[in-house]
Amino acid sequence: MKRIPYEEMAAQFARVLEKKGLTAGDAREAAAIFAHNSLAGVYSHGLNRFPRVVSYLEHGTVDPSARAACEFAMGAVERWNGHRGFGPLNARRAMDRACELAKLYGVGVVALGNSNHWMRGGTYGWQAADRGCIGICWSNTTPNMPAWGAKDCRLGNNPLIIAVPRTNGEHVMVDFAVSQFSYGRMEDCRLRGLELPVPGGYDGQGELTRDPAKIEETGRVLPMGYWKGSGLSIVLDLIATVLTNGNSVRAIGTFGDEVGLTQIMIALDPEKFGTGADAGAIIDGILADVKGSEPVAEGGEVRYPGEQMVRNIRENRELGIPVVEEVWESVLRM
């Protein structure tokens, strides 16, 4: 397996993004987001997604010069317009503002409408945790998942992220689409010739399958938790659309591409709740109890959410980031 140093990957991403219209500073900031996604082991939203994002810039569906701006503010709450700008940068700046508000008020909420795909939502949860805040964020998507009991896709697999900070930087974070698997995860498995670990959707005969290619063909991904994932998708879309007065999943489905997305950034500062001094001990105690569980498999391990990502970062820093060579070569040719 070919591995690429993080610095080399980030430099190549920045080179391409600057050529496609981003300023040098924006290109470096965006490149670091994509490279760090791969560094963390989320290749589906790092290197593997990069060529598609470049095509958005080339086709004009993303405005590289647009900046998200606040349209309404009231205390700890702000509503922003993303102006169809570069999704990861809009999201990063919106979460940064949510954290600033949380440091003032204990909670900060930025409702970001009319933006674009933010890539890995965990980027912004982890960003909040690095600033000592609990981060909660979600995005809607194009209609790409059927409601429970339906055949046609009317819902988004709207990703939800919750991150809890730890002083050692090894934060706890869940980052999941409300489908059993995100399309990025399925693409990653297909590129590596792997089946999904459990059924993730339906094939052409309406049967559950672990074959990612067959699910991509039908577009019938399985909601996480069946009716629970379906219901969660609906309420996340409702809340995001109401708070931003932005685009719902239904509206995004009329645009012809996954643009104009709606996202919510929430930050909570534990210090403002009077538990800051005790938070570390509370978290460590809960995690120690979880990790003390008896594994199902002999020699197995029970992990807390985010633990594997920390390991991936360490390994990929030391050995280089594993890449799908054809995708990496395509970036070098850009």
C-alpha positions as CSV (number, residue, x, y, z in Angstrom):
1,M,0.0,0.0,0.0
2,K,1.3,3.4,-1.0
3,R,1.6,6.0,1.8
4,I,2.0,9.8,1.5
5,P,3.2,12.1,4.2
6,Y,0.6,14.5,5.5
7,E,2.6,17.6,4.6
8,E,2.9,16.4,1.0
9,M,-0.8,15.7,0.7
10,A,-1.7,19.1,2.2
11,A,0.7,20.9,-0.2
12,Q,-0.7,19.2,-3.3
13,F,-4.3,20.0,-2.2
14,A,-3.4,23.6,-1.6
15,R,-1.6,23.9,-5.0
16,V,-4.7,22.6,-6.8
17,L,-7.2,24.7,-4.8
18,E,-5.3,27.9,-5.4
19,K,-5.3,27.2,-9.1
20,K,-9.0,26.7,-9.0
21,G,-9.7,30.1,-7.6
22,L,-9.2,30.1,-3.8
23,T,-6.8,32.7,-2.3
24,A,-3.5,31.3,-1.1
25,G,-4.6,31.5,2.6
26,D,-8.0,29.9,1.9
27,A,-6.4,27.2,-0.2
28,R,-4.0,26.3,2.7
29,E,-6.8,26.2,5.3
30,A,-9.1,24.1,3.1
31,A,-6.2,21.8,2.1
32,A,-5.5,21.1,5.8
33,I,-9.1,20.1,6.3
34,F,-9.0,17.6,3.5
35,A,-5.6,16.2,4.4
36,H,-6.5,15.9,8.1
37,N,-9.6,13.9,7.2
38,S,-7.4,11.3,5.5
39,L,-4.9,11.5,8.3
40,A,-7.7,10.6,10.7
41,G,-8.6,7.6,8.6
42,V,-11.7,9.1,7.0
43,Y,-10.4,8.7,3.4
44,S,-13.9,9.0,2.0
45,H,-14.0,12.7,2.9
46,G,-10.3,13.4,2.4
47,L,-8.4,12.3,-0.7
48,N,-11.2,10.2,-2.2
49,R,-13.6,13.2,-2.2
50,F,-11.1,15.8,-3.3
51,P,-11.5,15.3,-7.1
52,R,-15.3,15.7,-6.9
53,V,-14.9,19.0,-4.9
54,V,-12.5,20.3,-7.6
55,S,-15.1,19.5,-10.2
56,Y,-17.6,21.7,-8.3
57,L,-15.1,24.6,-8.5
58,E,-14.5,24.0,-12.2
59,H,-18.2,23.9,-13.0
60,G,-19.0,27.0,-10.9
61,T,-21.4,25.3,-8.5
62,V,-19.1,26.5,-5.6
63,D,-18.0,30.1,-5.5
64,P,-14.4,30.1,-4.3
65,S,-14.5,33.8,-3.3
66,A,-17.8,33.8,-1.4
67,R,-17.7,34.2,2.4
68,A,-20.3,33.2,4.9
69,A,-21.7,36.3,6.7
70,C,-24.0,36.9,9.7
71,E,-27.5,38.2,8.8
72,F,-29.1,38.2,12.2
73,A,-27.7,38.1,15.7
74,M,-29.3,38.0,19.2
75,G,-27.0,37.2,22.1
76,A,-25.8,33.6,21.8
77,V,-27.7,33.0,18.6
78,E,-26.7,34.0,15.0
79,R,-28.0,33.2,11.6
80,W,-25.5,33.2,8.7
81,N,-25.8,33.0,4.9
82,G,-23.1,30.9,3.3
83,H,-23.5,32.5,-0.2
84,R,-22.8,29.2,-1.8
85,G,-19.1,29.5,-0.8
86,F,-16.6,26.7,-0.1
87,G,-18.4,24.4,2.3
88,P,-15.5,23.4,4.6
89,L,-14.3,27.0,5.1
90,N,-17.9,28.2,5.8
91,A,-18.5,25.5,8.3
92,R,-15.1,26.0,10.1
93,R,-15.8,29.7,10.5
94,A,-19.3,29.2,11.7
95,M,-18.2,26.7,14.4
96,D,-15.4,29.1,15.4
97,R,-18.0,31.8,16.0
98,A,-20.3,29.3,17.9
99,C,-17.3,28.7,20.2
100,E,-16.7,32.4,20.7
101,L,-20.3,32.8,21.7
102,A,-20.1,29.8,24.0
103,K,-17.2,31.4,25.8
104,L,-19.3,34.5,26.4
105,Y,-22.7,32.9,27.1
106,G,-22.1,29.2,27.9
107,V,-23.8,28.3,24.6
108,G,-23.4,29.5,21.1
109,V,-25.5,28.6,18.1
110,V,-24.8,29.5,14.5
111,A,-27.4,28.5,11.9
112,L,-25.7,28.4,8.5
113,G,-27.9,28.4,5.4
114,N,-27.1,28.4,1.7
115,S,-23.7,26.8,2.1
116,N,-22.2,23.7,0.5
117,H,-20.9,20.3,1.4
118,W,-18.8,20.5,4.5
119,M,-17.0,17.1,3.8
120,R,-16.4,15.4,7.2
121,G,-18.7,16.8,9.8
122,G,-16.4,15.5,12.5
123,T,-13.9,18.2,11.5
124,Y,-16.1,20.8,13.2
125,G,-17.0,18.8,16.3
126,W,-13.3,18.1,16.9
127,Q,-12.6,21.8,16.3
128,A,-15.0,22.7,19.1
129,A,-13.5,20.1,21.4
130,D,-10.0,21.5,20.7
131,R,-11.3,24.8,22.1
132,G,-12.7,23.1,25.2
133,C,-16.3,23.1,24.1
134,I,-18.8,20.4,23.6
135,G,-19.6,20.5,19.9
136,I,-22.9,19.5,18.3
137,C,-23.5,20.0,14.6
138,W,-25.4,18.6,11.7
139,S,-26.1,19.2,8.0
140,N,-28.8,18.2,5.6
141,T,-28.1,16.7,2.2
142,T,-29.6,16.0,-1.1
143,P,-32.5,13.5,-1.0
144,N,-30.5,10.2,-0.9
145,M,-32.3,7.9,1.5
146,P,-35.9,6.5,1.5
147,A,-38.1,7.1,4.5
148,W,-38.8,3.9,6.4
149,G,-41.3,1.9,4.5
150,A,-40.7,3.9,1.2
151,K,-38.9,3.0,-2.0
152,D,-38.1,6.4,-3.4
153,C,-35.5,8.8,-1.8
154,R,-37.1,11.8,0.0
155,L,-34.8,12.1,3.0
156,G,-31.2,13.0,3.5
157,N,-28.7,10.9,5.3
158,N,-28.1,14.0,7.4
159,P,-24.9,13.6,9.4
160,L,-24.9,14.3,13.1
161,I,-21.8,15.0,15.2
162,I,-21.4,15.3,19.0
163,A,-17.9,15.9,20.4
164,V,-16.9,16.0,24.1
165,P,-13.5,17.6,24.9
166,R,-10.7,16.0,26.9
167,T,-7.7,17.9,28.2
168,N,-5.3,15.4,26.7
169,G,-6.7,16.1,23.2
170,E,-8.1,12.6,22.8
171,H,-11.6,13.8,22.5
172,V,-14.8,11.6,22.5
173,M,-16.8,12.1,19.3
174,V,-19.6,10.4,17.4
175,D,-19.9,11.3,13.7
176,F,-22.5,9.5,11.7
177,A,-24.8,9.7,8.8
178,V,-28.4,8.7,9.7
179,S,-28.1,6.0,7.0
180,Q,-26.4,2.8,8.2
181,F,-23.4,3.8,6.1
182,S,-22.6,7.1,4.4
183,Y,-22.1,7.2,0.7
184,G,-18.5,8.1,1.3
185,R,-17.9,5.0,3.4
186,M,-19.6,2.8,0.7
187,E,-17.4,4.4,-2.0
188,D,-14.3,3.8,0.1
189,C,-15.2,0.1,0.5
190,R,-16.0,-0.3,-3.2
191,L,-12.6,1.3,-4.2
192,R,-10.8,-1.1,-1.8
193,G,-12.9,-4.1,-3.0
194,L,-14.5,-4.7,0.4
195,E,-18.0,-5.7,1.5
196,L,-19.7,-3.7,4.2
197,P,-19.5,-5.3,7.6
198,V,-23.3,-5.4,7.9
199,P,-26.1,-4.9,5.3
200,G,-26.3,-1.2,4.3
201,G,-29.1,-1.0,1.8
202,Y,-31.0,-2.8,-0.9
203,D,-30.0,-4.3,-4.3
204,G,-32.0,-4.2,-7.5
205,Q,-34.2,-7.1,-6.3
206,G,-35.1,-5.3,-3.1
207,E,-33.0,-7.5,-0.9
208,L,-30.7,-6.2,1.8
209,T,-27.0,-6.4,0.7
210,R,-23.5,-5.8,1.9
211,D,-22.3,-5.0,-1.6
212,P,-21.6,-1.2,-1.7
213,A,-21.7,-1.1,-5.5
214,K,-25.2,-2.6,-5.6
215,I,-26.5,-0.1,-3.1
216,E,-25.0,2.8,-5.0
217,E,-26.8,1.6,-8.1
218,T,-30.2,1.6,-6.5
219,G,-29.7,4.5,-4.1
220,R,-31.7,2.7,-1.5
221,V,-29.5,3.1,1.5
222,L,-30.8,1.7,4.8
223,P,-31.8,4.2,7.5
224,M,-29.7,3.7,10.7
225,G,-31.9,1.9,13.2
226,Y,-34.6,1.4,10.5
227,W,-37.5,3.7,11.5
228,K,-35.3,5.5,14.1
229,G,-32.8,6.8,11.5
230,S,-35.7,7.8,9.3
231,G,-37.3,9.8,12.0
232,L,-34.1,11.4,13.1
233,S,-33.4,12.5,9.5
234,I,-36.7,14.2,9.3
235,V,-36.4,16.2,12.6
236,L,-32.8,17.3,11.8
237,D,-33.9,18.7,8.5
238,L,-36.9,20.4,10.1
239,I,-34.9,22.1,12.8
240,A,-32.1,23.2,10.4
241,T,-34.5,24.6,7.9
242,V,-36.6,26.5,10.4
243,L,-33.6,28.0,12.2
244,T,-31.8,29.2,9.0
245,N,-34.8,29.8,6.8
246,G,-32.6,28.0,4.3
247,N,-33.0,25.0,2.0
248,S,-34.7,21.8,3.1
249,V,-33.7,18.4,1.7
250,R,-36.6,18.6,-0.6
251,A,-35.5,22.0,-2.0
252,I,-31.9,20.8,-2.4
253,G,-33.1,17.9,-4.5
254,T,-34.3,20.4,-7.1
255,F,-30.9,22.0,-7.6
256,G,-29.4,19.3,-9.8
257,D,-26.3,19.0,-7.5
258,E,-25.7,18.8,-3.7
259,V,-25.3,22.6,-3.1
260,G,-27.1,25.2,-1.0
261,L,-27.0,23.0,2.1
262,T,-28.2,23.9,5.6
263,Q,-26.1,23.3,8.7
264,I,-26.3,24.0,12.5
265,M,-23.3,24.6,14.7
266,I,-23.8,24.4,18.5
267,A,-21.0,24.9,21.1
268,L,-21.3,24.5,24.9
269,D,-18.6,25.6,27.3
270,P,-18.6,23.2,30.4
271,E,-16.7,25.9,32.4
272,K,-19.9,28.1,32.3
273,F,-21.9,25.2,33.9
274,G,-19.7,25.1,37.0
275,T,-18.3,21.6,36.2
276,G,-15.1,22.5,34.5
277,A,-12.8,21.4,37.3
278,D,-14.5,18.0,37.6
279,A,-15.2,17.4,33.9
280,G,-12.0,15.5,33.3
281,A,-12.5,13.1,36.2
282,I,-16.1,12.5,35.2
283,I,-15.2,11.7,31.6
284,D,-12.3,9.5,32.5
285,G,-14.4,7.5,34.9
286,I,-17.2,6.9,32.4
287,L,-14.7,5.9,29.7
288,A,-12.8,3.6,32.0
289,D,-16.0,1.8,32.9
290,V,-16.9,1.4,29.2
291,K,-13.5,0.1,28.4
292,G,-13.7,-2.4,31.3
293,S,-16.5,-4.2,29.5
294,E,-16.0,-7.9,28.7
295,P,-15.3,-8.2,24.9
296,V,-17.6,-10.6,22.9
297,A,-14.6,-11.9,21.0
298,E,-11.6,-13.4,22.9
299,G,-8.7,-10.9,22.8
300,G,-11.1,-8.2,21.5
301,E,-11.4,-4.6,22.6
302,V,-14.2,-2.2,23.5
303,R,-13.5,1.3,22.2
304,Y,-15.0,4.6,23.0
305,P,-16.1,6.8,20.0
306,G,-13.1,8.7,18.6
307,E,-10.5,6.4,20.0
308,Q,-9.7,4.7,16.7
309,M,-9.4,8.1,15.0
310,V,-6.7,9.1,17.5
311,R,-4.8,5.9,16.7
312,N,-5.2,6.5,13.0
313,I,-3.7,10.0,13.3
314,R,-0.7,8.6,15.2
315,E,-0.1,5.8,12.7
316,N,-0.6,7.9,9.6
317,R,1.7,10.6,11.0
318,E,4.4,8.1,11.5
319,L,4.0,5.9,8.4
320,G,2.2,8.2,5.9
321,I,-1.4,8.3,4.8
322,P,-2.5,5.3,2.8
323,V,-3.9,6.3,-0.6
324,V,-5.8,4.8,-3.5
325,E,-3.1,5.2,-6.0
326,E,-5.3,6.1,-9.0
327,V,-7.0,8.9,-7.0
328,W,-3.7,10.2,-5.7
329,E,-2.2,10.2,-9.3
330,S,-5.3,12.1,-10.5
331,V,-4.6,14.9,-8.0
332,L,-0.9,15.1,-9.0
333,R,-2.1,15.6,-12.6
334,M,-4.5,18.4,-11.8
